[in-house]
Amino acid sequence: MEGLTIGWYGALAGLALAIILILRKLNPVYSLFLGAIAGALIGGANLEQTVSVLVSGTQSVMGTVLRVLAAGVLAGVMMESGAAETIAQAIVKKFGGSKAILALALATMIITAVGVFIPVAVLIVAPIALSVGNKMGISKMALLLALSGGGKAGNIISPNPNTIAAARGFDLDLSHVMLAGFIPAVCGLIVTVIVASLLKNKGVRVQDGEAVYNEIDTTKYPPLGKAVVAPLVAVILLMINPIGSLTGIDALSRIKVDALYILPVAGIIGLLAMGQGNKILAFTSSGLNKMTATVLILIGAGGIAGLIAASDLSVQIVSLIQAAGISGTFLAPISGILMAAATGSTSTGVILATGSFGQAILNMGTAPLAAAVMVHTGATVIDSLPQGNYFHVTADSMKMSIKQRMGLIPYEAIVGGTMAVAATVIYGFLL
C-alpha cells in the first residue's frame, strides 16, 4: 500500500454508501466494511490494495478494542450487581421532586461517568423518570432531554469506548482526556437542566399506565456505600498521574498505569466489596457480551477510517478551511460533528474523526489533548440520529414514537453544541 493515495471522491463515496446501508438497516459493521471496499475501488485502488487499506485501518483500532474489552469488567459489575440502580435511586431521592430534572440529569451523568454505556444508563434511569414525570406532570420530551443531556455530559468524562477512542486516537492517557472534559461536561449539565426545565410543558405527558416503577428492593441490590466502591477505585487510580502532574509531585506523575489494567481491577475490587465475588465469572461474561457489539462496530469503523486515512480527503478539507480563512482549530470539533452525525454514534464518530483527520488536526498546530477533547465533544452534537441504535433505545425507554423522538434532536444538539463550544474556547483558544 506504500505510495497509494486514494482519491477524495472515493472516500466520500465509500462513507456515503456506508451511511445509506446503515439507514437501510444493514448491519453497521458490514455497512462500514462495504463502504470502505467500494470507496477504495472507486478511489483508484486495486483489489489487493483495498484489502491492505482495510487491514491497516482495522489494525489501527486494536489498542482501543483491547481497552474497551477491559472496560467490560467494570461495566458488567456496575450493571449486573445493581450498583448502577442503587446510585441512580440515591441521587433522585436526595434531590427530591422539586429538583426532579436536575436529579435525573445528574443521575444519568454519574451513571455514565462511572463506566456504564449511555444507552444502558438511560435504560436504568428511564423507569424512575417516568414515575417522577407522572407525579410531577413533566413532559416526556423534558424527561428524555434530562436523561440524554446528562448522559452526554457523563459520557465525555467516562472510561467508555468513546473516551478511550479519543485518548488512543491522539496517543494520550485516558485519565487526561477524562479530566479535560470536566468543564465542558459541567456546562452541558447546566444547559441540559435549563433547556429541559423550559420544555416541562411541551409535548406529551406520562400516562398512568406508563409509570410502573417501584423503588429498589434494598435486599436485592447493594447499599450505596458498597455500590460506589468500584467507580471510586477506578477514578482514584485513573487520576493518580494527572494529579501528580498538576501538583508537581514527581512520585505520582511517574505512575502510569493503563486503563487496560485499572478498569478490570476496579471492577473486581468493587465486586468483592459488595460481597459478590462468587459471581465474578457471570458478571465479567455479561460485561464482555455487552462490549461485543461495540467492538465489532469499532473494527468496522477502523476499516472505513483506513480508507479515509489512505485518501487525500483530509488534505482537501484542510485546503478548504485555509481558503475560507477559518481557523484550523475548528477542524477538530467539525470532524467530530460530521463523523458522529454520519454514523449516528459517538464512539464510531470519534474513531473515524481521529483516524481520518487526526494527523491533519495536529499538523495545523493543535495540541494532542486539545484535539482529543474538541473531537470528543464535537461527536456529541448530532450523534443521536435514526441510523444509530441510541435513538431507538432511548425512544423505547421513554415509550415515545419516532416522530416524538425526532423532535428532541435539536435540543440534544444544543447540549452537545454547548460542550463542543466550551471545549473549543477553552482548549482551542484560551490554553
Secondary structure as GFF3:
##gff-version 3
##sequence-region A 1 431
A	DSSP	alpha_helix	8	23	.	.	.	ID=ss1
A	DSSP	alpha_helix	28	42	.	.	.	ID=ss2
A	DSSP	alpha_helix	47	59	.	.	.	ID=ss3
A	DSSP	alpha_helix	62	80	.	.	.	ID=ss4
A	DSSP	alpha_helix	83	95	.	.	.	ID=ss5
A	DSSP	three_ten_helix	97	99	.	.	.	ID=ss6
A	DSSP	alpha_helix	100	113	.	.	.	ID=ss7
A	DSSP	alpha_helix	118	136	.	.	.	ID=ss8
A	DSSP	alpha_helix	140	155	.	.	.	ID=ss9
A	DSSP	alpha_helix	161	169	.	.	.	ID=ss10
A	DSSP	alpha_helix	174	180	.	.	.	ID=ss11
A	DSSP	alpha_helix	182	198	.	.	.	ID=ss12
A	DSSP	three_ten_helix	208	210	.	.	.	ID=ss13
A	DSSP	alpha_helix	224	227	.	.	.	ID=ss14
A	DSSP	alpha_helix	229	247	.	.	.	ID=ss15
A	DSSP	alpha_helix	250	253	.	.	.	ID=ss16
A	DSSP	alpha_helix	259	273	.	.	.	ID=ss17
A	DSSP	three_ten_helix	277	279	.	.	.	ID=ss18
A	DSSP	alpha_helix	280	310	.	.	.	ID=ss19
A	DSSP	alpha_helix	313	323	.	.	.	ID=ss20
A	DSSP	three_ten_helix	328	330	.	.	.	ID=ss21
A	DSSP	alpha_helix	331	343	.	.	.	ID=ss22
A	DSSP	alpha_helix	346	363	.	.	.	ID=ss23
A	DSSP	alpha_helix	368	378	.	.	.	ID=ss24
A	DSSP	alpha_helix	389	397	.	.	.	ID=ss25
A	DSSP	alpha_helix	402	406	.	.	.	ID=ss26
A	DSSP	alpha_helix	409	423	.	.	.	ID=ss27
A	DSSP	pi_helix	424	430	.	.	.	ID=ss28
###
